[in-house]
Amino acid sequence: MQIGIVGATGYGGVELFRLLYSHPGVENINLYSSTQHGEFFQEIYTHVNNENYTLKDLNPDEMKQQLDIIFLATPAGVSSELTPQLIGGKGKVIDLSGDLRLKDRELYTTWYKNEAASEDVLEQSVYGLPEWNKEAIQSAGIIANPGCYPTATLIGLGPVVSRELADPSRIIIDAKSGVSGAGKKASTVTHFANTQENFRIYKVNQHQHIPEIEQQLMHWDTTAEPVTFSTHLVPMTRGIMSTIYVDLKGDYSLNELVQLYEKTYEKEPFVRIRKAGEFPCTRDVYASNYCDIGLALDERTSRLTIVSVIDNLMKGAASQAVQNMNLVLGMEETTGLHHIPVYP
């Protein structure tokens, strides 16, 4: 199987390389960069210096005929222009950016401040949340890999929202991410002096992942309303914790809710539900494709607290993309992803 990674020098790209390098179904990995082509990959990332890979320039006509899977680990605004050039051959596209996730073109332009992909490309793209869209993914030619915050949040909300057990007008999401979620490009916010021993809220009510979350909630429950979504930057390298508050419509015990989550995800190899009263932390999923979930119920208010954790570069990006690749190629979805989380 011939694989291509566009944007190989970013954090998502190098994680894809690490996973695909040892994937049993991968014969060859081609690395592409529009700005650093011609350079040696091992000179940019010295931890892979046992291999010789030269970054290639983009040639869409050649790529779509020679490659089986093309991963786009690119900034927002790139995939919307590149994807149309890559379809029509044998290659299937898995986009890790946000360009193909939103079906409403105007909504994308409003939140991402870029021109949206064409209607044709958006109609062909399938939202790649494997735990909830497996059948569509398996027959897709274009997969929109979910965002990191939406992945943790939607896996956490799915069991109660899809069954309309939650009040859709009162969903509050309090999410935290490690610094790698901001990408490789340095900025004042991610500078060591501004992150170390500091805790920062950012993009208050303005994060571009908000409409992605709301779109999926509307798919599950057509009465769903806008959510309150806050994001924070934590002084750690990787990891996401999404703490979600929902008001329940009926009376349920904590054990009933835990059983509901266990039943919902019993056939999903990468979702782990904690026992009642136990909660995951980001270290529990570090460098893995797992999403761990813990629940708490306040019987005084009938409010459910959902704690969902993932590794933002793995289940929130690269390893979920590989999981989607496995599904679209008809392989066991866990192939190449049997990683026990790194500890400590």
Buried (B, 14 or more C-beta within 10 A) or exposed (E): BBBBBBBBBBBBBBBBBBBBEEBEBBEEBBBBBEEBEEBBBBEBBEEBEEEEBEBBEBEBEEBBEBBBBBBBBBBBBBBBBBBBEBBEBEBBBBBBBBBBBBBEBEBBEEBBEBEBBBEEBBEBBBBBBBBBBBEBBBEBEBBBBBBBBBBBBBBBBBBBBBEBBBBBEBBBBBBBBBBBBBEEEEEEEBEEEBBEEEEEEEBEEEBBBBBBBBBBBBBBBEEBEBBEBBBBBBBBBBBBBBBBBBBBBEEBEBEEBBBBBBEBBEEBBBBBBBEBEEBBEBBBBBBBBBBBBBBBBEEEEBBBBBBBBBBBBBBBBBBBBBBBBBBBBEBEBEBBBEBEBEEE
